[in-house]
Amino acid sequence: MSVFLKIEKVRKEFPGVVALDDVDFQVELGKVTALVGENGAGKSTLIKIIAGVYSPDSGEIEIEGKKTRLKSSKDSMQLGINVIYQELNIFNKLTVAENIFMGREKRKGLFFDKKYHYEKTAELLKTIGLNISPSTKMQNLSVAQKQMVEVARALAFNAKVIIMDEPTSSLTETETRILLDLIGKLRENNVGIVYISHRIDEIMEIADKVVVLRDGERVGMLERDELSKDKIINLMVGREISDVFTKREHRIGEVVLEVKNLSCGFVRNVSFSLRKGEILGFSGLVGAGRSEVMRAMFGIDRKDGGVIYIDGKAAPIHSAVDALRHHIGFLPEDRKEQALVLKMNVVKNISLAALKTLKSKVFIDRKAEKELALSHIGKLDIRTPSENQLVRNLSGGNQQKVGIAKWMSTNPRILILDEPTRGIDVGAKKEIYDLMDQFASQGVSIIFISSELPEVLGKSDRIIVMHEGIVKGELSGAEATQEKIMQMAIVS
C-alpha cells in the first residue's frame, strides 16, 4: 500500500459552524477513494484544505510521509495534487494547448513556444484517449471533452493525485462511460483518484474504498468488498432511506396547458398537454431539446412557431413577465447562474419573483417580504442559520429549495423543474420528490425534466420522450420502462 496523502484529526470552523471535526482521510496511489456525504457534510471544506485553499484550525497533513503545511493551491499542485472542480476552470476562447499550459508556458524569447506546447499537448491527449487537435478552441468541445482536457492539464503538472468533484453531473451516459474508463487508465498508471459524487452506481463501479462524511465528521469507511448501496446511503444520512421514489396517487384534473407545434432553434413542432395536479416527466439524452422547449414556453427564448393554450385560450407568452402573469414558474437546471442570486440573502431570493405583490405604493413592504420568506423557509424546511444568510453559503439541496420557494411564493398553477436534483445528495433528493408530491396534491401542475431514468420513472404520472429536437413518444407512468424510454431517446 502506497499512501501518498494522509490527514489526521483535521478540524475547521467557520463563524457559527464546525465544518470538519477531527477528520481522518488518506489517499493511496493507484486507488480510487470515493468521498461521499450529503450536501453540507464537509466534503468541499476537506477538498479545499487538501488543495491549499483553506488552512485547518488543527490537525496534521502528511504528503509522502512528511508533515507539511499547504499555504496555497500552488503549494498543493507543486506537491502533486490537482483538483478538477464541478465548475470547470477553463478559458473557452483559448486553445486546448493554451489551457493545458496556462501559467507554465515555455517561451522562445518573448513569444509562446507553439511547436513545443502543441507536441506536448498531443502526447497528453493521446495518453488519455482524446482525439482532438491541440489547436481546438475550448468553446468548441463538449462538457466531457473539457473534463478530459482538465485531466490532461493535471497530468501535465505531474499530478500524483487527481481530485474530481461531481465530474459526471452534466454528462450523458456515453460521456460518463468514457470518463469512468479514463479513471481506470489513470489508476493503472498509479495515479490516486479522489472521486466525489452523489451517483451511488458510479461509486459502486469504480471505488476501491468509500469514505463517508456527515455533519463534518467521518462516520465510516468501507472497503471494496464491504460496499453496498444501502450501507453507503445509511452512513450518509444516518437513517434508512426506503421507498425514495414512493409513487403517490395524484388527483389529476382537467387540461390546464396545451402546447401545439412549438418550434425554436433545432426544436421542431413539439406538442403536448398538461393536466391539473399532474407530474409530467420529460426524458431524453442531454441535448435532445427538453430545456429549449421550456425556455421558449416560458418566454426566455424566441419561438419560431407554435401556440400555447392555457385553460383552452391562446396565451401569448413572449417574456418571463408574460409567463408569470399566467402563473407559470420555471426553475432552470443551472441554479447558480440562472435560478439564484448567490450574493443575495435567502429573503431576497425567495421574494424576487413576487416583488410586484409586495409593493406598498412605491416601496417594497419589507415586513411582508420577510414574512413571505419565513413562511416558505418553514414550508420547504430550508435549513439556514438565518433568513439573512447569503444563498451561496447554503448546501446545494437547500439552494435548490430556495429556488423552488421563489416560484412557490408566486402561487403558480404550473411549475417547470429542469433537473431539480442534479448535484444534490440522496437525502435532499427525497425531500425534493416529497415537495413535488405535495405541490401536485395541492393542484399545482408540474413539468419535470430529468436525465436520471430511475427518478423520471419513479415520479412521473406520464412521460414525454424527446430525441434531436422532436417528441419521439409518450408513455403512461404504468407502461414506462427504462428500455422503452431509451429506445425512443436513442433511435432516430
Beta strands, then each sheet from edge to edge (+ up, - down):
strand 1: 3-14
strand 2: 17-28
strand 3: 32-36
strand 4: 58-63
strand 5: 66-67
strand 6: 81-84
strand 7: 107-108
strand 8: 111-112
strand 9: 161-165
strand 10: 192-196
strand 11: 209-214
strand 12: 217-223
strand 13: 255-264
strand 14: 267-275
strand 15: 279-283
strand 16: 305-310
strand 17: 313-314
strand 18: 328-331
strand 19: 359-360
strand 20: 363-364
strand 21: 414-418
strand 22: 445-449
strand 23: 462-467
strand 24: 470-476
sheet 1: 2+ 1- 4+ 5-
sheet 2: 6+ 9+ 10+ 3+ 11+ 12-
sheet 3: 7+ 8-
sheet 4: 14+ 13- 16+ 17-
sheet 5: 18+ 21+ 22+ 15+ 23+ 24-
sheet 6: 19+ 20-
end
